[in-house]
């Protein structure tokens, strides 16, 4: 559970909620085929299996790690940049949380006709 103090009171965020928002934002990128768990296997059974979240030491910002499988044929740096932008925009817009870092881990590339 993530606890944030605001001038109006306290907000508690469930970690699974944050992971789901990150996963949905990641899947908005057309070049992402799916999320992968951290053991290098594709895992679409649980939406948040390819997401790892932790807080900075002062508990004021999020560190996000995303594990994805992408389509073949598009420059990896462009895909990673798109994913980072989508995640940052979604987390800041929906949750009003600050992000310290977003790391995109490309776990595999799938060739599709």
C-alpha positions as CSV (number, residue, x, y, z in Angstrom):
1,X,0.0,0.0,0.0
2,X,1.4,3.4,-1.0
3,X,0.6,6.3,1.3
4,X,0.6,9.9,0.1
5,X,0.0,12.9,2.3
6,X,-1.9,15.8,0.7
7,X,-3.1,19.1,2.1
8,X,-6.7,17.7,2.0
9,X,-5.8,14.4,3.8
10,X,-4.2,11.1,3.1
11,X,-4.4,8.9,0.0
12,X,-3.7,5.2,0.0
13,X,-2.9,3.5,-3.3
14,X,-3.0,-0.3,-3.7
15,X,0.2,-1.4,-5.5
16,X,-1.9,-3.6,-7.9
17,X,-3.8,-0.5,-9.0
18,X,-0.6,1.3,-9.9
19,X,0.7,-1.8,-11.8
20,X,-2.6,-2.1,-13.7
21,X,-2.4,1.6,-14.8
22,X,1.2,1.1,-15.9
23,X,0.3,-2.1,-17.8
24,X,-2.6,-0.5,-19.6
25,X,-0.5,2.5,-20.6
26,X,2.3,0.1,-21.9
27,X,-0.2,-1.8,-24.0
28,X,-1.3,1.4,-25.6
29,X,2.0,1.4,-27.5
30,X,1.2,-0.3,-30.9
31,X,4.7,-2.0,-31.0
32,X,4.2,-3.9,-27.7
33,X,3.0,-7.4,-28.2
34,X,2.6,-8.2,-24.5
35,X,4.1,-8.0,-21.1
36,X,6.6,-10.6,-19.9
37,X,7.3,-11.7,-16.4
38,X,10.7,-11.2,-15.0
39,X,11.7,-14.8,-15.8
40,X,11.7,-14.0,-19.6
41,X,8.4,-15.7,-20.2
42,X,5.4,-14.2,-21.8
43,X,2.6,-14.0,-19.3
44,X,-0.8,-12.6,-20.3
45,X,-2.7,-14.3,-17.5
46,X,-2.0,-11.5,-15.1
47,X,-2.0,-7.9,-16.4
48,X,0.6,-6.7,-14.0
49,X,3.0,-9.6,-14.1
50,X,5.5,-7.7,-16.2
51,X,5.6,-4.6,-13.9
52,X,7.8,-4.0,-10.9
53,X,7.2,-0.9,-8.7
54,X,9.1,0.5,-5.7
55,X,9.4,3.8,-4.0
56,X,12.5,6.0,-3.6
57,X,14.1,6.0,-0.1
58,X,12.2,9.2,0.9
59,X,9.0,7.5,-0.3
60,X,8.1,10.5,-2.5
61,X,8.6,9.1,-6.0
62,X,8.0,5.8,-7.9
63,X,10.6,3.7,-9.7
64,X,8.9,1.6,-12.4
65,X,10.4,-1.4,-14.3
66,X,8.4,-2.7,-17.3
67,X,9.2,-6.0,-19.0
68,X,7.8,-6.2,-22.5
69,X,7.8,-8.2,-25.7
70,X,7.8,-6.1,-28.9
71,X,7.1,-6.4,-32.6
72,X,10.0,-6.9,-35.0
73,X,10.8,-4.1,-37.4
74,X,10.7,-0.9,-35.3
75,X,13.7,0.8,-33.7
76,X,13.9,-0.3,-30.1
77,X,14.8,3.2,-28.8
78,X,11.7,4.7,-30.3
79,X,9.5,2.0,-28.8
80,X,11.1,2.4,-25.3
81,X,10.7,6.2,-25.5
82,X,7.0,5.8,-26.4
83,X,6.4,3.4,-23.5
84,X,8.1,5.8,-21.1
85,X,6.0,8.7,-22.3
86,X,2.8,6.7,-22.1
87,X,3.5,5.5,-18.5
88,X,4.6,8.9,-17.3
89,X,1.6,10.6,-18.7
90,X,-0.9,8.0,-17.3
91,X,0.6,7.8,-13.8
92,X,0.8,11.6,-13.4
93,X,-2.6,12.2,-14.9
94,X,-4.6,9.5,-13.1
95,X,-2.7,9.2,-9.8
96,X,-0.9,12.5,-9.5
97,X,2.2,10.7,-8.3
98,X,5.8,11.7,-9.2
99,X,8.1,9.3,-11.0
100,X,11.8,9.0,-10.3
101,X,12.6,6.5,-13.0
102,X,11.1,4.3,-15.7
103,X,13.1,1.4,-17.0
104,X,11.9,-0.5,-20.1
105,X,13.3,-4.1,-20.3
106,X,12.9,-5.6,-23.8
107,X,12.5,-9.3,-23.0
108,X,11.9,-10.5,-26.5
109,X,11.0,-9.6,-30.1
110,X,8.2,-11.3,-32.0
111,X,8.1,-11.4,-35.8
112,X,4.5,-11.1,-37.1
113,X,3.4,-11.2,-40.7
